[in-house]
Amino acid sequence: MNSTEVQKLIEQNGELWFYETYLKIRDQDQPRFIPFAPNNVQRDIIHPIFQRQEEKDGMVRAVILKARRMGLSTVVAGRIYKRTIFNRNTKSYIVAHEVAAAQTIFNMYMDFYRRSPAYLRPLRRRANSRELLLDAPLRSDGEGLGSHIVVKAADDKKQKLDEGGLGRSDNIFHVHGSEVAFWGKSAKEIMMALQQSVPDVPGTTLVYESTGAEAGGAFFDVYDKAKNDPSFRYEAIFIPWFVYEKYRFPLDPGEEMLLDYDEEWLQQMHGVSLECLKWRRWTLANKCNGDIDVFRREYPSTDEEAFLYSRGKAVFNIPMLQHLLTIALRKTYTTYDVRRGIISRATGGALKVWAEPSYGRQYIVGVDPAEGLSEGCNQAIEVVDAATLEQVAEWTGVVPTTELGRACVAVAEMYNNATLAIEANSYGGAVINAIREIGYGNLYRMEQFGSSRSTRTNKIGWYTSGSSKPLIVQFMDSMIFEGQLILNGEDLIREAITYQYVNDDQGSIQTGPPTGRYADRLMSFMIAAFIANRRFPRGAMDRKARNAVVQIGERGGMSPRDALRRHQAEESRRATEAARRKPTCSHGVAKLSYRR
């Protein structure tokens, strides 16, 4: 047997056969070496994706977000090792997040080499400093393969990769970035150097894989781009914990499981089996000390969860938002185009409408007129039913100030001449001027807060400040917790899920989206909902009132959640009746039209 014959057998039996037959790995459970038999994630998810990419483009480009200990590094290592030992002058580069991890990965390559048959071990010149040089020894007359496998660490202080340690002139054919989210401040520079060093030609590989870290880091950016930018060559792959065959415990005969809210959500959203949920309970108690945030960080169910729980603390109640998201994903909406102040029904239009305007109802329109200079930062218009706090319509986009003003007026007129609440900071003043030039008069005027009775000022618009922002954030938090919001937009809910406590430049704690993300829809909605509550007060119940509602419900055999929802429905009905009794506000000039 020789290497040429082995390559023919690989063509007949497939690459996975090569792994199982010739590669040995360390057993995770016992101190021994075993054949590399790919698990279901390696075999059924990663390998088919790599194979499909190779058949389509001749090369592999992937960004993989994963749960812990699924064997991603092993399957990528097997792929790179095979392509290095069977090809001449091939340089493969592996970068781990720390020196210890780099040494572990290098040991895996050395295990592949040492424990394979002699006819699959090319001549080796050296194997030290985490470099396996597959070439003839200097004193040998034979011809070597001339291929390299180099393993480096992103935090290696002796040879910093972003300061020439990588070698931008290197011609690298295969790259594996391991735990990229933990590469530190130099991650972006290292990734750029790696990408520049790998030619876009058939037969090359560039794979980044990692568990989640803070949203906004270099790994988050490349994953987000791969997920949302069709022109980006890399494919985003997320692997949740519950797909891994080892993350499940069999149920005992006759065993029944009473599921909590999180477990019910996992079943409804992802179809997670009882066997997986049993493993989850054990792992949560024994590996995560009962801390659900730790479990979500190490074993995420969604890609958003992977980044959300890695750093920082969420502002809002995540289980409630996940419940709202589950409902929102089933809802339908109508789309309209808003152009030059005219609204017309259009497939794929920027205005999403979940509930058409109803005669006699009051609405508040919140507007975040973000400058839209950064990618992903949009202007946003949110329409809120003042009586029920339901998100009934949403518009996002990036348009000139005058066009945004026209869009605001058109949407406000569509919803019964609704009150327009423009965030007046920065570009908001220009939008307000554009609206006033049109002649729309129902504009919100800022209030002075701090006492039981607020006073209206002459300032048009909502001014977000260190004193006003906590009011809308706390109100939003209370309404989410009490279940008194109806959120229909998936994007709005996702912005709320990722909203967190962050440290500003002065070291004080503020609230906001993670680095690299925005909360335009959320800010617009919070402003509108807060103002709606000022006009039609409902407020979050204090603990005494909440307990009273729950106790009354329990007497009637209702759960606390159902009791609170019944109370909410009754309060919404009363607010709606009050809204219908109040005359609809109007303005003097109606220059724009609304076409159904």
DOVEXMAR-953732 format. One record per residue (C-alpha): residue number from 1; x, y, z. Coordinates in Angstrom, 3 decimals. Layout:
<pts>
<NUM,<X,Y,Z>>
...
</pts>
This chain:
<pts>
<1,<0.000,0.000,0.000>>
<2,<1.220,3.505,-0.775>>
<3,<-0.196,7.028,-0.652>>
<4,<-1.349,6.934,-4.293>>
<5,<-3.417,3.804,-3.650>>
<6,<-4.889,5.383,-0.524>>
<7,<-5.986,8.426,-2.542>>
<8,<-7.790,6.140,-5.001>>
<9,<-9.561,4.445,-2.095>>
<10,<-10.592,7.865,-0.756>>
<11,<-12.164,8.672,-4.128>>
<12,<-14.131,5.429,-3.916>>
<13,<-15.111,5.484,-0.231>>
<14,<-15.162,9.172,0.648>>
<15,<-13.176,11.418,2.929>>
<16,<-14.903,10.258,6.109>>
<17,<-13.633,6.764,5.404>>
<18,<-10.085,8.146,5.440>>
<19,<-10.667,9.704,8.854>>
<20,<-12.053,6.495,10.345>>
<21,<-9.374,4.264,8.796>>
<22,<-6.157,6.224,9.172>>
<23,<-6.545,8.984,11.788>>
<24,<-6.332,8.388,15.532>>
<25,<-7.530,10.812,18.213>>
<26,<-7.473,10.904,21.997>>
<27,<-10.609,9.531,23.621>>
<28,<-12.402,12.262,25.623>>
<29,<-13.621,9.772,28.222>>
<30,<-10.641,7.452,28.682>>
<31,<-6.830,7.766,28.411>>
<32,<-6.478,5.974,25.078>>
<33,<-6.352,6.561,21.318>>
<34,<-9.304,5.611,19.135>>
<35,<-10.083,5.851,15.400>>
<36,<-11.499,9.218,14.400>>
<37,<-15.128,8.224,13.797>>
<38,<-16.950,11.529,13.085>>
<39,<-19.898,12.330,15.351>>
<40,<-23.248,13.461,13.944>>
<41,<-22.290,17.147,13.891>>
<42,<-19.049,16.456,12.056>>
<43,<-20.596,13.856,9.751>>
<44,<-24.073,15.217,9.020>>
<45,<-23.631,18.988,9.269>>
<46,<-20.075,20.225,8.775>>
<47,<-18.746,17.706,6.231>>
<48,<-21.750,18.031,3.849>>
<49,<-21.471,21.841,3.934>>
<50,<-17.753,21.712,3.149>>
<51,<-18.425,19.194,0.397>>
<52,<-21.166,21.343,-1.139>>
<53,<-18.959,24.440,-1.114>>
<54,<-16.096,22.528,-2.681>>
<55,<-18.315,21.171,-5.447>>
<56,<-19.715,24.628,-6.154>>
<57,<-16.687,26.926,-5.857>>
<58,<-13.755,24.550,-5.427>>
<59,<-12.917,26.135,-2.057>>
<60,<-14.261,26.266,1.487>>
<61,<-15.081,29.517,3.309>>
<62,<-17.045,29.220,6.558>>
<63,<-17.717,30.999,9.858>>
<64,<-18.983,28.524,12.465>>
<65,<-20.680,29.503,15.721>>
<66,<-21.122,26.536,18.037>>
<67,<-21.784,25.146,21.480>>
<68,<-18.958,23.632,23.518>>
<69,<-17.076,20.411,22.810>>
<70,<-18.667,19.329,19.560>>
<71,<-15.405,18.370,17.847>>
<72,<-15.270,21.219,15.336>>
<73,<-11.501,21.654,15.680>>
<74,<-11.019,17.929,15.127>>
<75,<-12.985,17.689,11.891>>
<76,<-11.329,20.820,10.477>>
<77,<-7.936,19.427,11.502>>
<78,<-8.666,16.127,9.751>>
<79,<-9.582,17.978,6.573>>
<80,<-6.465,20.159,6.630>>
<81,<-4.133,17.279,7.529>>
<82,<-5.361,15.162,4.612>>
<83,<-4.860,17.994,2.127>>
<84,<-1.418,18.786,3.480>>
<85,<0.110,15.280,3.413>>
<86,<-1.201,14.489,-0.091>>
<87,<-0.057,17.718,-1.789>>
<88,<3.360,19.229,-2.348>>
<89,<4.399,22.665,-1.143>>
<90,<1.193,23.188,0.812>>
<91,<1.295,25.466,3.823>>
<92,<-1.474,25.148,6.400>>
<93,<-1.910,27.639,9.218>>
<94,<-3.869,27.145,12.431>>
<95,<-4.411,29.972,14.933>>
<96,<-5.800,29.228,18.407>>
<97,<-6.841,31.785,21.009>>
<98,<-4.119,30.954,23.546>>
<99,<-0.800,29.122,23.774>>
<100,<-2.217,26.142,25.691>>
<101,<-4.955,25.624,23.109>>
<102,<-2.425,25.964,20.285>>
<103,<-0.301,23.238,21.860>>
<104,<-3.351,20.957,22.184>>
<105,<-4.204,21.394,18.513>>
<106,<-0.578,20.817,17.478>>
<107,<-0.518,17.620,19.539>>
<108,<-3.580,16.454,17.617>>
<109,<-1.752,16.901,14.312>>
<110,<1.260,15.077,15.709>>
<111,<-1.039,12.215,16.801>>
<112,<-2.382,12.040,13.241>>
<113,<1.182,11.831,11.941>>
<114,<2.750,9.450,14.451>>
<115,<-0.114,6.938,14.559>>
<116,<-0.726,6.615,10.837>>
<117,<0.942,3.915,8.682>>
<118,<4.490,4.552,7.503>>
<119,<3.372,4.946,3.881>>
<120,<1.222,7.919,4.957>>
<121,<3.991,9.643,6.908>>
<122,<5.938,11.963,4.592>>
<123,<9.565,12.656,5.438>>
<124,<9.802,15.046,8.335>>
<125,<12.519,17.603,8.704>>
<126,<11.354,18.871,12.095>>
<127,<8.413,18.984,14.439>>
<128,<9.032,21.608,17.090>>
<129,<7.818,25.074,18.088>>
<130,<4.371,23.907,16.981>>
<131,<5.524,23.486,13.393>>
<132,<5.401,20.222,11.473>>
<133,<7.678,20.584,8.448>>
<134,<7.041,17.703,6.069>>
<135,<10.198,17.804,4.039>>
<136,<13.365,15.757,3.588>>
<137,<16.023,16.259,6.291>>
<138,<18.762,18.689,5.279>>
<139,<21.387,15.924,5.152>>
<140,<19.184,13.621,3.107>>
<141,<19.529,13.136,-0.639>>
<142,<15.830,12.371,-1.007>>
<143,<13.149,14.758,-2.170>>
<144,<10.667,15.827,0.467>>
<145,<7.058,16.951,0.274>>
<146,<7.824,20.569,1.087>>
<147,<4.609,21.090,3.044>>
<148,<4.068,22.762,6.415>>
<149,<1.564,22.658,9.259>>
<150,<2.041,25.643,11.574>>
<151,<0.040,26.238,14.755>>
<152,<0.162,29.659,16.422>>
<153,<-1.569,31.403,19.308>>
<154,<-3.279,34.770,19.002>>
<155,<-2.037,35.757,22.482>>
<156,<1.574,34.611,21.914>>
<157,<3.600,37.572,23.213>>
<158,<6.854,36.218,21.763>>
<159,<5.587,36.448,18.211>>
<160,<2.595,38.724,17.776>>
<161,<0.653,37.715,14.705>>
<162,<-0.584,41.222,13.953>>
<163,<2.958,42.601,13.927>>
<164,<4.529,40.476,11.241>>
<165,<4.428,37.112,12.975>>
<166,<2.007,35.797,10.375>>
<167,<3.932,36.959,7.369>>
<168,<1.726,38.783,4.890>>
<169,<3.900,37.513,2.034>>
<170,<3.181,33.881,2.969>>
<171,<1.159,31.884,0.467>>
<172,<-1.148,29.808,2.678>>
<173,<-3.589,27.271,1.263>>
<174,<-5.466,26.204,4.385>>
<175,<-6.371,28.283,7.451>>
<176,<-8.218,27.261,10.594>>
<177,<-9.057,29.941,13.148>>
<178,<-10.049,28.331,16.457>>
<179,<-12.064,30.166,19.144>>
<180,<-11.746,33.369,17.152>>
<181,<-14.095,35.266,19.465>>
<182,<-11.373,35.080,22.132>>
<183,<-8.447,36.318,20.054>>
<184,<-8.449,39.654,21.860>>
<185,<-7.986,43.171,20.536>>
<186,<-5.818,42.053,17.625>>
<187,<-8.452,39.700,16.220>>
<188,<-9.489,41.948,13.345>>
<189,<-5.892,42.544,12.211>>
<190,<-5.032,38.837,12.425>>
<191,<-8.132,37.861,10.444>>
<192,<-7.363,40.426,7.758>>
<193,<-3.784,39.138,7.459>>
<194,<-4.992,35.535,7.159>>
<195,<-7.566,36.394,4.517>>
<196,<-4.974,38.288,2.479>>
<197,<-2.608,35.313,2.646>>
<198,<-5.067,32.714,1.288>>
<199,<-5.573,32.927,-2.495>>
<200,<-9.139,32.601,-3.824>>
<201,<-8.374,29.530,-5.875>>
<202,<-9.815,25.992,-5.878>>
<203,<-8.444,23.688,-3.224>>
<204,<-8.069,26.313,-0.487>>
<205,<-9.711,26.400,2.938>>
<206,<-10.450,29.220,5.374>>
<207,<-12.589,28.322,8.382>>
<208,<-13.253,30.400,11.485>>
<209,<-14.964,28.628,14.376>>
<210,<-15.757,29.699,17.907>>
<211,<-18.174,29.709,20.783>>
<212,<-19.840,33.071,21.297>>
<213,<-18.371,36.138,22.954>>
<214,<-19.484,39.758,23.159>>
<215,<-21.614,40.941,20.259>>
<216,<-19.649,43.541,18.356>>
<217,<-16.247,41.830,18.364>>
<218,<-14.345,40.830,15.237>>
<219,<-15.811,37.321,15.188>>
<220,<-19.329,38.663,15.666>>
<221,<-18.787,41.090,12.784>>
<222,<-17.621,38.436,10.326>>
<223,<-20.361,36.013,11.412>>
<224,<-23.017,38.709,11.095>>
<225,<-21.713,39.691,7.673>>
<226,<-21.652,36.077,6.500>>
<227,<-25.213,35.639,7.753>>
<228,<-26.741,38.794,6.285>>
<229,<-24.611,39.841,3.282>>
<230,<-25.258,37.629,0.220>>
<231,<-22.227,39.065,-1.557>>
<232,<-19.887,37.869,1.200>>
<233,<-18.317,34.567,0.168>>
<234,<-18.222,33.078,3.673>>
<235,<-21.101,30.920,4.889>>
<236,<-22.428,31.427,8.418>>
<237,<-23.085,28.146,10.244>>
<238,<-24.684,27.967,13.684>>
<239,<-24.811,24.675,15.579>>
<240,<-27.108,24.677,18.656>>
<241,<-26.410,22.379,21.557>>
<242,<-29.460,20.154,21.114>>
<243,<-28.399,18.764,17.712>>
<244,<-25.368,17.009,19.199>>
<245,<-26.043,13.322,19.773>>
<246,<-24.071,13.206,23.039>>
<247,<-26.121,15.979,24.631>>
<248,<-29.059,13.813,25.698>>
<249,<-29.899,11.363,28.480>>
<250,<-32.385,8.504,27.978>>
<251,<-35.545,8.595,30.056>>
<252,<-36.071,5.891,32.636>>
<253,<-39.054,3.521,32.128>>
<254,<-42.222,5.404,33.051>>
<255,<-40.312,8.640,33.711>>
<256,<-42.302,11.821,33.147>>
<257,<-40.952,15.372,32.990>>
<258,<-42.894,18.414,34.140>>
<259,<-41.484,21.172,31.935>>
<260,<-40.772,24.717,33.078>>
<261,<-41.256,27.786,30.898>>
<262,<-37.792,27.654,29.266>>
<263,<-38.170,23.970,28.472>>
<264,<-41.604,24.511,26.953>>
<265,<-40.158,27.309,24.813>>
<266,<-37.337,25.056,23.599>>
<267,<-39.854,22.394,22.639>>
<268,<-42.172,24.818,20.854>>
<269,<-39.470,26.766,19.027>>
<270,<-36.924,24.060,18.260>>
<271,<-38.614,20.721,18.866>>
<272,<-36.093,19.794,21.570>>
<273,<-36.663,16.241,22.798>>
<274,<-37.258,15.230,26.409>>
<275,<-33.952,13.339,26.334>>
<276,<-32.141,16.577,25.484>>
<277,<-34.034,18.477,28.152>>
<278,<-33.058,15.876,30.733>>
<279,<-29.395,16.324,29.775>>
<280,<-29.901,20.103,29.955>>
<281,<-31.225,19.880,33.522>>
<282,<-28.273,17.745,34.628>>
<283,<-25.717,19.989,32.932>>
<284,<-27.310,23.149,34.300>>
<285,<-27.090,21.779,37.842>>
<286,<-23.708,20.025,37.674>>
<287,<-21.679,21.991,35.107>>
<288,<-23.119,25.494,35.413>>
<289,<-23.893,25.657,39.167>>
<290,<-27.533,26.291,38.366>>
<291,<-26.750,29.549,36.511>>
<292,<-28.960,29.620,33.422>>
<293,<-26.936,32.463,31.877>>
<294,<-23.793,30.330,32.052>>
<295,<-25.603,27.465,30.317>>
<296,<-26.900,29.741,27.572>>
<297,<-23.406,31.093,27.024>>
<298,<-21.750,27.686,26.808>>
<299,<-24.641,25.856,25.128>>
<300,<-26.671,28.385,23.102>>
<301,<-29.937,27.513,21.399>>
<302,<-29.764,30.414,18.912>>
<303,<-26.942,32.462,17.474>>
<304,<-28.293,35.564,19.207>>
<305,<-28.232,33.732,22.543>>
<306,<-24.602,32.760,21.921>>
<307,<-23.546,36.402,21.793>>
<308,<-26.118,37.808,24.211>>
<309,<-25.113,35.808,27.280>>
<310,<-21.370,35.908,26.682>>
<311,<-20.747,39.353,28.088>>
<312,<-22.882,41.992,29.753>>
<313,<-26.297,41.750,31.389>>
<314,<-29.543,41.929,29.470>>
<315,<-31.795,44.837,30.406>>
<316,<-35.131,43.191,29.673>>
<317,<-36.728,39.887,30.660>>
<318,<-35.382,37.434,28.075>>
<319,<-37.878,34.568,28.623>>
<320,<-40.788,36.975,28.118>>
<321,<-39.192,38.385,24.971>>
<322,<-38.579,34.882,23.662>>
<323,<-42.248,34.134,24.242>>
<324,<-43.199,37.292,22.328>>
<325,<-40.799,36.314,19.551>>
<326,<-42.412,32.892,19.278>>
<327,<-45.784,34.568,18.765>>
<328,<-44.435,37.246,16.429>>
<329,<-42.868,34.714,14.068>>
<330,<-46.345,33.322,13.355>>
<331,<-47.901,36.711,12.564>>
<332,<-48.462,38.129,9.100>>
<333,<-48.326,41.724,7.946>>
<334,<-49.066,43.868,4.914>>
<335,<-46.319,45.908,3.263>>
<336,<-46.660,49.406,1.848>>
<337,<-44.336,51.697,-0.035>>
<338,<-43.832,55.219,1.324>>
<339,<-42.510,57.559,-1.331>>
<340,<-42.760,61.349,-1.420>>
<341,<-45.383,61.267,1.276>>
<342,<-47.668,58.851,-0.575>>
<343,<-48.433,55.443,0.912>>
<344,<-49.378,52.675,-1.479>>
<345,<-49.621,48.927,-1.124>>
<346,<-46.455,47.277,-2.454>>
<347,<-44.840,43.870,-2.107>>
<348,<-41.635,44.218,-0.130>>
<349,<-42.357,47.816,0.866>>
<350,<-40.542,49.353,3.819>>
<351,<-43.734,49.976,5.846>>
<352,<-44.969,46.865,7.657>>
<353,<-48.539,46.989,8.953>>
<354,<-49.826,44.410,11.416>>
<355,<-53.036,46.247,12.291>>
<356,<-54.766,48.750,10.014>>
<357,<-55.948,52.025,11.592>>
<358,<-59.256,51.725,13.406>>
<359,<-61.794,54.537,13.536>>
<360,<-61.775,56.426,16.820>>
<361,<-58.565,54.931,18.173>>
<362,<-55.583,56.976,19.292>>
<363,<-52.065,56.215,18.088>>
<364,<-48.597,57.512,18.937>>
<365,<-45.832,57.510,16.326>>
<366,<-42.277,57.337,17.666>>
<367,<-39.413,58.271,15.355>>
<368,<-35.664,57.717,15.657>>
<369,<-34.144,59.895,12.900>>
<370,<-30.687,58.275,13.066>>
<371,<-28.248,59.710,10.561>>
<372,<-27.841,56.288,8.977>>
<373,<-24.130,56.821,8.328>>
<374,<-23.040,53.490,9.801>>
<375,<-23.917,50.185,8.184>>
<376,<-26.962,48.738,9.929>>
<377,<-27.985,52.071,11.499>>
<378,<-31.428,52.954,10.145>>
<379,<-34.069,55.590,10.661>>
<380,<-37.119,54.039,12.290>>
<381,<-40.816,54.839,12.657>>
<382,<-42.914,52.834,15.129>>
<383,<-46.682,53.178,15.480>>
<384,<-48.214,52.232,18.849>>
<385,<-51.882,51.832,19.721>>
<386,<-52.214,54.167,22.701>>
<387,<-54.848,52.037,24.425>>
<388,<-53.286,48.584,24.126>>
<389,<-49.575,49.385,23.639>>
<390,<-49.575,47.230,20.519>>
<391,<-46.964,47.734,17.832>>
<392,<-49.249,48.154,14.813>>
<393,<-46.833,49.398,12.127>>
<394,<-43.125,49.885,11.478>>
<395,<-41.003,51.626,8.864>>
<396,<-37.201,51.538,8.583>>
<397,<-34.835,52.924,5.998>>
<398,<-32.226,55.551,5.220>>
<399,<-33.587,58.586,3.352>>
<400,<-32.869,62.340,3.252>>
<401,<-34.263,64.473,6.062>>
<402,<-37.079,65.981,4.000>>
<403,<-38.172,62.558,2.759>>
<404,<-38.167,61.220,6.318>>
<405,<-40.357,64.133,7.361>>
<406,<-42.824,63.297,4.585>>
<407,<-42.836,59.634,5.599>>
<408,<-43.519,60.552,9.238>>
<409,<-46.485,62.734,8.308>>
<410,<-47.868,60.158,5.875>>
<411,<-47.774,57.414,8.503>>
<412,<-49.209,59.702,11.196>>
<413,<-52.082,60.771,8.901>>
<414,<-52.751,57.155,8.014>>
<415,<-53.213,56.409,11.731>>
<416,<-55.911,58.965,12.518>>
<417,<-53.610,61.993,12.590>>
<418,<-51.522,60.391,15.301>>
<419,<-49.250,62.281,17.679>>
<420,<-45.752,62.426,16.206>>
<421,<-42.956,62.040,18.764>>
<422,<-39.630,62.739,17.055>>
<423,<-36.406,62.112,18.944>>
<424,<-35.076,65.651,18.744>>
<425,<-31.401,64.939,19.461>>
<426,<-28.933,65.446,16.613>>
<427,<-30.729,65.103,13.247>>
<428,<-34.155,65.214,14.888>>
<429,<-34.327,68.987,14.739>>
<430,<-34.031,68.975,10.942>>
<431,<-36.778,66.347,10.678>>
<432,<-39.061,68.400,12.928>>
<433,<-38.488,71.473,10.744>>
<434,<-39.361,69.444,7.635>>
<435,<-42.594,68.268,9.285>>
<436,<-43.543,71.785,10.353>>
<437,<-42.971,73.064,6.803>>
<438,<-45.449,70.446,5.583>>
<439,<-47.973,71.847,8.045>>
<440,<-48.542,68.888,10.346>>
<441,<-49.468,70.210,13.766>>
<442,<-49.951,67.208,16.063>>
<443,<-46.382,67.098,17.371>>
<444,<-45.394,65.918,20.830>>
<445,<-43.896,68.548,23.115>>
<446,<-41.355,67.490,25.689>>
<447,<-42.454,67.256,29.299>>
<448,<-40.516,68.050,32.443>>
<449,<-40.351,64.946,34.607>>
<450,<-39.485,64.546,38.242>>
<451,<-42.728,65.165,40.065>>
<452,<-46.108,63.499,40.253>>
<453,<-47.440,66.039,37.770>>
<454,<-45.366,66.654,34.669>>
<455,<-45.447,69.997,32.888>>
<456,<-45.458,70.447,29.135>>
<457,<-42.672,72.584,27.658>>
<458,<-42.465,74.460,24.366>>
<459,<-39.786,72.112,23.050>>
<460,<-41.119,70.063,20.162>>
<461,<-39.967,66.436,20.146>>
<462,<-38.579,63.935,22.587>>
<463,<-35.153,64.733,24.026>>
<464,<-33.196,61.667,25.111>>
<465,<-30.956,62.532,28.047>>
<466,<-29.459,61.010,31.160>>
<467,<-32.713,61.719,32.995>>
<468,<-35.286,60.869,30.301>>
<469,<-33.747,57.693,28.883>>
<470,<-33.975,55.708,32.152>>
<471,<-37.696,56.553,32.266>>
<472,<-38.491,54.915,28.935>>
<473,<-36.150,51.966,29.569>>
<474,<-37.631,51.271,33.015>>
<475,<-41.154,51.600,31.646>>
<476,<-40.346,49.167,28.834>>
<477,<-38.850,46.734,31.327>>
<478,<-41.953,46.904,33.530>>
<479,<-44.352,46.427,30.629>>
<480,<-42.419,43.432,29.310>>
<481,<-42.315,41.837,32.754>>
<482,<-46.037,42.396,33.312>>
<483,<-46.921,41.147,29.838>>
<484,<-48.617,44.410,28.896>>
<485,<-46.998,44.896,25.482>>
<486,<-47.989,43.451,22.139>>
<487,<-44.840,43.332,20.015>>
<488,<-45.407,42.125,16.465>>
<489,<-42.079,42.886,14.790>>
<490,<-39.375,40.230,14.878>>
<491,<-36.626,42.828,14.395>>
<492,<-37.900,45.009,17.238>>
<493,<-37.993,42.040,19.624>>
<494,<-34.482,40.981,18.645>>
<495,<-33.226,44.500,19.339>>
<496,<-34.846,44.297,22.779>>
<497,<-33.263,40.896,23.419>>
<498,<-29.747,42.191,22.705>>
<499,<-30.226,45.456,24.630>>
<500,<-27.878,45.370,27.609>>
<501,<-26.055,47.257,30.313>>
<502,<-22.787,48.655,28.948>>
<503,<-19.919,50.733,30.304>>
<504,<-19.415,54.143,28.732>>
<505,<-16.084,55.936,28.236>>
<506,<-16.241,57.326,31.779>>
<507,<-16.722,53.870,33.267>>
<508,<-20.343,54.405,34.327>>
<509,<-23.035,51.885,33.472>>
<510,<-25.490,52.802,30.724>>
<511,<-28.034,50.907,28.669>>
<512,<-27.697,50.340,24.954>>
<513,<-27.098,47.844,22.185>>
<514,<-23.831,45.879,22.119>>
<515,<-20.950,47.217,20.061>>
<516,<-21.651,46.994,16.351>>
<517,<-25.431,46.745,16.745>>
<518,<-28.191,49.323,16.843>>
<519,<-31.543,49.841,18.552>>
<520,<-33.341,52.265,16.243>>
<521,<-36.660,50.396,16.283>>
<522,<-36.453,49.873,20.027>>
<523,<-35.821,53.549,20.790>>
<524,<-38.722,54.614,18.562>>
<525,<-41.055,52.119,20.200>>
<526,<-39.993,52.961,23.766>>
<527,<-40.605,56.662,23.145>>
<528,<-44.034,56.034,21.616>>
<529,<-45.116,53.523,24.275>>
<530,<-43.982,55.771,27.138>>
<531,<-45.889,58.749,25.742>>
<532,<-48.937,56.564,25.124>>
<533,<-48.880,55.557,28.758>>
<534,<-48.651,59.218,29.808>>
<535,<-51.767,59.952,27.747>>
<536,<-53.638,56.821,28.849>>
<537,<-52.001,55.756,32.140>>
<538,<-51.942,52.080,32.911>>
<539,<-48.466,51.734,34.459>>
<540,<-46.821,48.644,35.783>>
<541,<-48.533,47.246,38.852>>
<542,<-46.682,47.531,42.093>>
<543,<-45.941,44.310,43.971>>
<544,<-48.981,44.611,46.222>>
<545,<-51.388,45.086,43.305>>
<546,<-49.737,42.326,41.304>>
<547,<-50.019,39.863,44.190>>
<548,<-53.676,40.772,44.624>>
<549,<-54.402,40.025,40.948>>
<550,<-52.531,36.716,41.161>>
<551,<-54.376,35.670,44.350>>
<552,<-57.786,36.438,42.815>>
<553,<-56.817,34.406,39.752>>
<554,<-55.626,31.460,41.844>>
<555,<-59.009,31.314,43.588>>
<556,<-60.528,30.794,40.166>>
<557,<-57.993,28.122,39.236>>
<558,<-55.884,30.389,37.000>>
<559,<-52.112,30.455,36.748>>
<560,<-50.335,33.724,37.707>>
<561,<-49.544,34.426,34.044>>
<562,<-53.160,33.905,32.948>>
<563,<-54.443,36.057,35.795>>
<564,<-52.137,38.915,34.830>>
<565,<-53.103,38.595,31.174>>
<566,<-56.812,38.681,32.027>>
<567,<-56.183,41.793,34.105>>
<568,<-54.244,43.322,31.185>>
<569,<-57.081,42.568,28.772>>
<570,<-59.596,44.229,31.078>>
<571,<-57.395,47.296,31.483>>
<572,<-56.896,47.483,27.708>>
<573,<-60.676,47.287,27.164>>
<574,<-61.251,50.176,29.563>>
<575,<-58.492,52.236,27.949>>
<576,<-59.947,51.568,24.505>>
<577,<-63.372,52.792,25.593>>
<578,<-61.767,55.925,27.019>>
<579,<-59.886,56.493,23.781>>
<580,<-63.053,56.235,21.706>>
<581,<-64.776,58.818,23.893>>
<582,<-61.926,61.260,23.350>>
<583,<-62.157,63.236,20.050>>
<584,<-59.499,62.535,17.438>>
<585,<-56.902,65.297,17.155>>
<586,<-56.435,67.011,13.803>>
<587,<-54.193,69.531,12.109>>
<588,<-54.778,72.427,9.785>>
<589,<-53.092,71.401,6.536>>
<590,<-53.380,67.960,4.952>>
<591,<-51.056,68.012,1.956>>
<592,<-50.315,64.282,1.780>>
<593,<-52.642,61.456,0.868>>
<594,<-53.007,57.869,1.979>>
<595,<-53.927,55.304,-0.642>>
<596,<-55.399,52.007,0.440>>
</pts>
